[in-house]
């Protein structure tokens, strides 16, 4: 039986008419056998910084008073070899021509999820993929994404990609970590400067990764993998 990998996915500014040009998807992945150890360590970091074990890590909650907590989380991500992150950035949603490609914005959203995940997947492993709940109507498209990913990897019996499931982020520590990293990438690509604390966190991520997050990394980069999507108006 192949070793099992869990992938936790989140997004920022993914809606079609949210007044943001940038769209960012992110995925944190880790071995299933390390899940309990990693989740417990994240809980310890919360408690050691004066929060309850159920406190939800979110980029939108970053503040000057919590900077040491979020810096410790970022350092933990880079110190633990079992944690990995990939992000996909669409720089400008406003130029997408969905009509020309016979698609809706939701269709495009799931195509981008396919591009986010396909680099992570390997036939040497089996995967469970967890998505933050987007809305009550998205289960059908989640099932479609599962089918497309399986077909692209000739995984017709779903032995590689075993499950794609929607979950609630406040219940899943790795998904919260993904929210933090994805939010940082989104803040950077939106060119925002209003929060000195958030800029410090972004600088720490750049320092620890060795990347600017403004350009693509090599596809085989496993710790922090960056893909800036440059499609021609959509597809």
N, C-alpha and C positions, 0 to 999 in steps of 0.2 A: 504494500500500500504506500502511495506517495505521501511524503510529509505534507502537512496541512498548513497553509498560510492564510491569515486573515487580512483583508484589505478594508480599510475604513475611509469613506469618501465624504467630502463636503464641497461646498461651492460658495462663491461670493459674487454678487452683482450678476446673477445668471438670468434674471428676468428680462424680457424683451423691452419693456417700457419703464425701466426703473431710473431713467435719467443718468445712468452711468455708462460710459463708453466701453469700459473694460469688463470682461467676464473671466473669472478665474475658477478652475477646478483643482482640487487637491486630493491626494490619497496617501494615507499612512499605512504601511504594512508591517507585519510581524509574524513570527511563527506561532501557531496556535498553542504549542506546548509552553511558550514563554508568556502567554497572555496573562495568567494569574499573577506571575511575578511582576510584570510591567504595570498592570493595573494597581497592584498593591503599592508599588513604589510611587506611583503618581498620587495615590491617596496619602502616603506618608509625607510627600512634599506639601500637599495641601494642609495637613494637620500641623506640620512643623512651622508653617507660615501663618498659623492662626485661623485657618478656615476649617470648616467641617469636611468630612470625607466625601460628602455629596455636593460640595460647592462645584458649580459648573464653570469650567475654563472656557472663556470666550474672548475673542479679539476685541469685541465691543465693550468688554468689561475692563480692559487694560486702563490703569490709572497710575499716577505717580506714586500713590501710597502702596500699590501692589507690585512695583517694578522688580523688587528682589525675588518675589514669588515667580514672576514670569521669566526672569532671567534664569532662575534655577531650573525651570521646566525646559527651557531651550537648551541649557547645558546638559541636562539629563538626556534629551533626545540625541544630542551629538555624542554623548559618552557611551550610550548603549548601542552596541553593534547590531542588536536585533531589531532596531527601529529604523525605518526607511521612509522617505517622502518623495513623491513626484507631484509636480504641478504643471498644469496646462493653462496658458494665458491666451485669450483672444483679445488683442489690443483695442479693437474698435468694432463694437457690435453694430454701430450706426451705418456702416457701409455694407452690411450683409444683405444680399438680395435673395431672400428665401423663395420668392416666386420663380425666379429663373431656374432654381434647382428643385422645384416642385416639392417644397417642404415647408413645414411650419417651424416656428422658433423652437418649439418643444422637440421636433425631430432633430434639429441642429444640435440642441442641448445634448441629446443622447448620442449623436454622432461624436461629439466632443468627448463624452464619457468613454466611448469606444476607443478614441485616440489616446485618452489618458491611461486606460487600463491595459491596452494591448502590449505595451512595452514591458509591463510588469510581469505578465503571464508567461509561464514556461511549462512545457509538458513534463518536466521533472517533478512538478509539485501539483498538489490539489489546492483549490481556493474556495474560501467563503468571502463574499463581497458584501459589505454593509454600507448602505446609503442613508444619509440623513433624510428623514421624511420630508418630502417636498410639498405634497398636497394629497388630498384623499383620492384623487383620480389617477395617480401616477403608477399604480401597481401594474397596469397593463403594459405600460412602456418599460417598466423594470423587467417584466417577463420577456419583452421583446429584446431588450439589451442582453439578457441572459442567452437567448437563442442566437443572436448575432455573434456574440463573443464565442459561444461554443462552435458555431459553424465555421468561423474564421480560423479556429484552431483544430478543426476536424474532430471536435469533442462531442460527437453526436449522442453519446450515451451520458454526457455530463459527468465524466469521471474527473476531469481537470477542474472545470468551473462548477462546483457542486451546488452552490447556492448564491443567489443575489437577493438580499433581504433589506427592507426598510426598517430602520430603528430610530429611536428617539435619542438625540445627542446627549441629553442630560443624564442618560443612564449608561453611557459608554465612554470611558476615559480616553481611549485612543481616538475616538471621533472628536472629542473636545480638543485634543492635541492637534488634530488635523485642522480644526477650526482656527486655532491660534496661528499655525503656519500659513494656512491659506489666506487668512485675513491679513497677515503681514505682507504677503506677496501682492495682494489686491491693493493695499494701502500704497505700496511702492509704485505699482504701475499706474495708479490713479494720480500720482504726483502730489499727494497730500503732504502737508508740512505742519499742520496745526498742533500735533501732539509731540512734544519733545520725548516723552516716554516711549511712544510707539516707534519713533525714529531710532531711539537707543536699542530697542529690541530688534529692529530690522538690521542695524549695524552689527549686533551680536550674531545674528543668523548669517550675515555675509561673512563675518570673520571666521566663524566656526566651519562654515561650508567651503570657503574659498571661492565662492561664486557671487556675481552681482545680481543674479536673478533677472537680468534684463536681456540676456542672450541664452541660447540653447546650450545645454551641456551635451556631452556625448550620450547617445542613446543607452549605453551600457552603464552609465553612472548610477550607482545603486543607493547611495546615502541621501543625496539631494539632487534629484533629477528634474531638469527644467526644460519645458518645451513651449516656445512662443509660436503659436499657430499663425501661419501666413497664407491662408487660403485666398483664392481670388474671389472676393465678394461673398463667399459662402459656398456650400456644396450640399 
